[in-house]
Amino acid sequence: MEYKISDNLASLKPSAIREIFKSLTDPTIISFAAGNPSPLSFPAKELGEISADIFENSAAAALQYGITEGYPPLRKAVAERLQNKFRIGREFDTTIITSGGQQGLELACRALCNPGDVVLCENPSFIGALNAFRAVGAKTVGVPLHEDGIDPAELEEALIAYPNTKMIYLIPTFQNPGGTTTSAEKRKAIYAIAKKHSVMILEDNPYGELRFAGEDILPIKSMDEDGIVIYCSSFSKILSSGMRVGFVCAPDAIVQKMAVGKQCEDVHTNQFFQMLCHRFMTERDLDGHIAKIRTLYREKCTLMLDMLDKHMPKEVHYTRPEGGLFIWCTLPDGVDMNAFVKAAIAKKVAVVPGTAFNCDTEAPSQSFRLNYSTPSDDDIRRGIEMLGEVAREMLG
């Protein structure tokens, strides 16, 4: 039997990160390749207590079908938190609960984009979003990412060059994979350009609450007086990634179409986990819990940067993030990044090649991504030392 795969999926390549995971069954490998939150960040005891009470007193509601738009008490609590902490939400906005932030990104693109339409993205960008857009049939076009975000002038040039652009996808705060943060000035300029060209912004902010240095910068959605920003986030990095509970705040007309698309995918997000998130938000100290995660990641990031400073040749450049989960490293011109990644695996250290995050799947990269949230402190010390050895060998 010859299987004829659909055009949308035939051209997609497996996520390089997921493929790397397959090689990590070897317990001797030190992995800097994941994007997972630290297991130390999970409030397992408190979640266990709430879970027991739910099954004791609210089992029927937890085990029954729910509303596609989400568990109403959770939707209300999320909307209130967005308004109180981030100044997000106007009269024309609605909040919908999704199965992780990933579904929010995919549904937003499905609601707005036809096959062949362009989504402008930071380059490099989150591979999960890029593949979601491609699966819908959209074309991903990159705008170069700088230390403080994309250049508004370069964004406008891309909008002029690609008049069929339907959406601008951004991770302004602690970008994945770059670890960079878009400045407040650039956020204002990006919003003004999107408004001028009547193009929607899809703002992805899964890491925004994980700031452990510097000053907070309000999301682009906070300035949205014109209904042109779709804001996507989740509980994955602040509560549990395995729950798969995310949320979107966007103009109601768009959310209504996203809800129709969601009905075709999973009917509704897991009802029990929605109830668990709501109870934790309203009955426990969520802000206090997030403060502990920030302290944990500050220590881990500082340790990894100290090890990079100690062991990496000066020719290798890397970002110094103020939050989030990632450090982006760039090898000097002339060094084969793919050979570097293979040599690292040979030494039992896994990193993600930068090509995995390119908008153009055929484009080269001199960079690779490191994650500091998942590995132990000892693994960070040993792994970075070995990466330094690989870099010195390749630099001669």
C-alpha positions in Angstrom: 0.0 0.0 0.0 1.4 3.4 -0.9 0.3 6.0 1.6 -0.3 9.5 0.2 0.3 11.9 3.0 -1.5 15.3 2.9 0.4 18.2 1.5 0.3 20.0 4.8 2.0 17.3 6.8 4.2 15.7 4.0 6.6 18.7 4.1 6.9 18.8 7.9 10.0 17.5 9.6 9.9 15.9 13.1 10.7 18.3 15.9 14.5 18.1 16.4 13.9 18.5 20.1 11.6 15.5 20.2 14.0 13.5 18.1 16.8 14.3 20.5 14.6 13.1 23.4 14.6 9.6 21.8 18.4 9.4 22.3 18.2 10.4 25.9 17.1 7.0 27.2 20.8 6.6 28.0 21.0 7.7 31.7 24.6 8.7 31.2 23.7 11.5 28.8 23.6 15.0 30.2 20.7 16.8 28.5 20.7 20.5 27.9 18.2 19.9 25.1 14.9 19.9 26.9 12.6 22.8 27.4 11.0 21.3 30.5 10.4 23.1 33.8 12.4 21.8 36.7 10.7 18.9 38.6 11.6 20.9 41.7 9.2 23.6 40.6 6.1 21.3 40.8 3.9 21.9 44.0 3.2 18.2 44.2 2.1 18.1 47.8 -0.4 21.0 47.4 -1.7 19.6 44.2 -2.2 16.2 45.8 -4.2 17.8 48.6 -6.5 19.7 46.2 -6.9 16.6 44.0 -8.0 14.5 46.9 -10.6 17.1 47.8 -11.9 17.4 44.2 -12.4 13.6 44.0 -14.0 13.5 47.4 -16.4 16.4 46.9 -16.6 17.3 43.2 -15.9 14.1 41.3 -18.9 14.3 39.0 -17.9 17.8 37.7 -14.2 16.7 37.3 -15.0 13.6 35.4 -17.8 14.9 33.1 -17.7 16.8 29.8 -17.1 20.5 30.1 -17.6 23.7 28.0 -15.3 24.2 25.0 -14.3 27.7 26.1 -13.2 26.4 29.4 -14.2 25.8 33.1 -16.0 29.0 33.9 -14.4 29.7 37.3 -11.0 29.2 35.8 -11.7 31.5 32.8 -12.9 34.2 35.3 -9.8 33.8 37.5 -7.4 33.9 34.6 -9.1 37.0 33.1 -8.9 38.7 36.5 -5.2 37.9 36.9 -4.4 39.1 33.4 -6.1 42.4 34.1 -4.6 42.9 37.6 -1.0 41.9 36.9 -0.6 42.7 33.2 -3.3 45.3 32.3 -4.6 42.8 29.7 -8.2 42.6 28.7 -10.6 45.1 27.1 -14.4 45.0 26.7 -13.9 43.4 23.3 -11.7 40.6 24.6 -12.6 37.1 25.8 -10.5 34.4 27.5 -10.5 30.8 26.4 -8.8 27.8 28.0 -6.7 25.7 25.7 -4.9 22.4 25.9 -1.5 23.9 26.6 -0.2 27.1 25.0 0.7 25.1 21.9 -3.0 24.6 21.0 -3.6 28.3 21.5 -1.0 29.1 18.9 -2.3 26.6 16.4 -5.9 27.7 16.8 -5.0 31.3 16.4 -3.3 30.5 13.1 -6.2 28.3 11.9 -8.6 31.1 12.7 -6.7 33.7 10.7 -4.6 32.0 8.0 -5.3 30.3 4.7 -2.8 28.1 3.0 -0.1 30.2 1.5 -0.6 33.2 3.9 2.5 34.4 5.6 3.3 34.5 9.3 6.2 36.8 10.2 8.3 35.4 13.1 11.3 36.2 15.0 14.2 34.3 13.5 15.1 32.0 15.3 11.8 31.1 16.9 9.9 28.4 18.8 9.8 25.2 16.7 6.4 24.1 18.1 4.8 27.3 16.8 6.6 27.2 13.5 5.4 23.6 12.8 1.9 24.5 13.9 1.8 27.3 11.4 3.2 25.1 8.7 0.7 22.4 9.4 -2.1 24.9 8.8 -0.5 25.7 5.4 1.0 29.1 6.3 4.4 30.1 5.2 6.8 31.1 8.0 9.1 34.1 7.2 11.8 35.2 9.6 12.7 38.7 10.8 16.2 38.7 12.4 16.2 38.6 16.2 18.5 41.1 18.0 19.5 41.3 21.6 16.5 43.5 22.4 14.0 42.0 20.0 13.4 42.4 16.3 14.1 45.7 14.6 10.8 47.6 13.8 12.2 48.9 10.5 13.1 45.3 9.4 9.6 44.2 10.4 8.0 46.9 8.3 10.3 46.0 5.4 9.1 42.4 5.7 5.4 43.5 5.8 5.9 45.4 2.6 7.8 42.5 0.9 5.0 40.1 2.0 1.7 41.8 1.5 -0.2 38.5 2.3 1.1 38.5 5.9 -1.8 37.6 8.2 0.0 37.5 11.5 3.2 38.5 13.4 4.3 35.9 15.9 6.4 37.1 18.8 7.8 35.8 22.1 8.8 39.2 23.5 9.8 38.1 27.0 12.6 35.6 27.5 12.3 34.4 23.9 12.6 30.7 23.0 15.3 29.9 21.9 17.2 33.2 22.2 16.5 34.0 25.8 16.2 37.7 24.7 13.6 40.3 25.8 12.1 42.9 23.5 12.5 46.4 24.9 9.4 48.5 25.8 10.3 51.0 23.1 10.4 48.3 20.4 7.1 46.8 21.7 5.4 50.1 21.2 6.9 50.5 17.7 5.9 47.0 16.7 2.3 47.6 17.8 2.1 50.8 15.8 3.5 49.1 12.7 1.0 46.2 13.0 -1.8 48.7 13.4 -0.6 50.7 10.4 -0.6 47.6 8.2 -3.8 46.0 9.7 -1.9 42.8 10.7 -2.6 40.8 13.9 0.0 40.2 16.5 0.2 36.7 18.2 2.0 37.3 21.4 3.3 34.2 23.1 4.2 34.7 26.7 4.8 31.3 28.5 7.9 32.6 30.4 6.8 36.1 31.3 6.4 35.3 35.0 9.8 33.7 35.3 11.8 37.0 35.6 14.7 36.7 38.1 16.6 39.8 37.2 15.9 43.3 35.7 12.6 45.2 35.5 9.3 43.8 34.3 8.1 45.0 30.9 4.3 44.9 30.2 3.2 42.6 27.4 2.3 44.1 24.0 -1.3 43.1 24.7 -1.5 45.6 27.5 -1.5 48.4 24.9 -4.1 46.8 22.7 -6.8 49.4 22.2 -7.5 48.3 18.7 -8.2 44.6 19.0 -5.1 43.5 17.0 -3.3 41.3 19.6 -3.9 37.7 20.5 -2.3 36.9 23.8 -1.3 33.3 24.5 0.2 31.8 27.7 -0.2 28.7 29.9 0.3 27.1 33.4 3.0 24.8 32.0 6.0 26.8 33.3 4.5 28.1 36.6 2.5 25.0 37.8 2.8 21.9 35.7 3.7 21.2 32.1 2.0 17.8 32.1 -1.4 19.2 32.9 -1.6 20.8 29.4 -3.6 23.9 30.5 -3.1 27.1 28.6 -5.2 30.2 27.8 -5.7 32.8 25.2 -7.0 36.4 25.6 -8.2 37.8 22.3 -11.0 39.7 20.6 -14.2 37.8 21.0 -14.8 37.4 17.3 -11.5 35.5 17.0 -12.1 33.5 20.2 -15.4 32.3 18.8 -13.7 30.8 15.8 -10.9 29.3 17.9 -13.6 27.6 19.9 -15.1 26.1 16.8 -11.7 24.8 15.8 -11.1 23.4 19.3 -14.4 21.5 19.2 -12.9 19.6 16.2 -9.7 18.8 18.1 -10.5 17.9 21.7 -14.0 19.2 22.5 -12.5 20.8 25.7 -9.4 20.9 27.8 -9.1 18.3 30.6 -11.8 19.3 33.1 -10.0 17.9 36.2 -6.8 19.8 35.5 -8.8 23.0 34.9 -10.4 22.6 38.3 -7.0 21.9 39.8 -5.5 25.1 38.3 -8.5 27.1 39.5 -8.3 25.8 43.0 -4.6 26.4 43.2 -5.0 30.0 41.9 -7.8 30.9 44.3 -6.9 28.8 47.4 -3.1 28.7 47.5 -0.4 31.3 47.1 0.4 31.2 43.4 2.5 34.3 43.5 4.6 32.9 46.4 5.0 29.7 44.5 6.2 31.6 41.4 8.7 33.5 43.5 10.2 30.2 44.6 10.6 29.1 40.9 12.3 32.4 40.1 14.8 31.9 42.9 15.5 28.3 41.6 16.0 29.5 38.1 18.1 32.4 39.1 20.5 30.0 40.8 20.6 27.6 37.9 21.1 30.2 35.3 23.8 31.9 37.3 25.6 28.5 37.7 25.4 27.8 33.9 26.7 31.2 33.0 29.5 30.9 35.5 30.5 27.6 34.0 30.3 29.0 30.5 32.5 32.0 31.5 35.0 29.5 33.0 35.1 26.8 30.3 33.9 28.3 26.9 36.5 29.9 24.6 36.0 33.6 24.3 35.1 33.2 20.6 31.9 31.5 21.6 29.1 34.1 22.4 26.0 33.5 24.5 23.1 35.4 25.8 22.7 36.4 29.5 19.0 36.1 30.1 17.1 37.8 32.9 14.5 35.0 33.1 13.0 32.1 31.3 14.7 28.8 30.6 17.3 29.2 27.9 20.7 30.4 26.9 21.5 30.8 23.2 25.1 30.1 22.2 26.8 31.1 18.9 29.9 29.6 17.5 32.3 31.6 15.4 32.1 31.6 11.6 33.9 28.6 10.2 33.0 26.2 13.0 30.5 23.5 11.8 27.6 23.7 14.3 26.2 20.3 13.3 29.6 18.7 13.8 29.7 20.4 17.2 26.4 19.0 18.2 27.5 15.5 17.2 30.8 15.8 19.0 28.9 16.9 22.1 26.6 13.8 21.9 29.7 11.6 21.6 30.8 13.1 24.9 27.3 12.3 26.3 26.0 15.9 26.3 22.9 16.9 24.3 22.1 20.3 23.0 19.6 21.5 20.4 21.1 22.7 17.0 20.0 26.2 16.0 18.7 25.0 12.6 15.7 23.5 14.4 14.5 27.0 15.2 14.9 28.6 11.7 11.9 29.9 9.9 13.6 28.7 6.7 14.1 25.0 7.3 17.0 24.9 4.8 18.9 27.9 6.3 22.2 27.2 8.2 22.9 28.2 11.8 26.0 28.8 13.9 24.0 28.5 17.2 22.7 26.0 19.6 20.3 26.2 22.6 21.0 25.3 26.2 18.4 24.7 28.9 19.3 25.2 32.5 16.0 24.4 34.3 16.0 20.7 33.8 19.5 19.4 34.5 20.9 19.0 38.1 23.6 21.4 39.3 26.2 18.7 39.0 25.1 18.0 35.4 25.4 21.7 34.6 29.0 21.7 36.0 30.1 18.6 34.2 28.2 19.1 31.0 29.4 22.7 30.4 33.0 21.7 31.1 32.7 19.0 28.4 31.0 21.4 25.9 34.0 23.7 26.5 36.3 20.9 25.7 34.4 20.2 22.4 34.5 23.9 21.5 38.3 24.2 22.2 39.0 21.1 20.1 37.0 22.4 17.2 38.6 25.8 17.4 42.0 24.2 17.3 
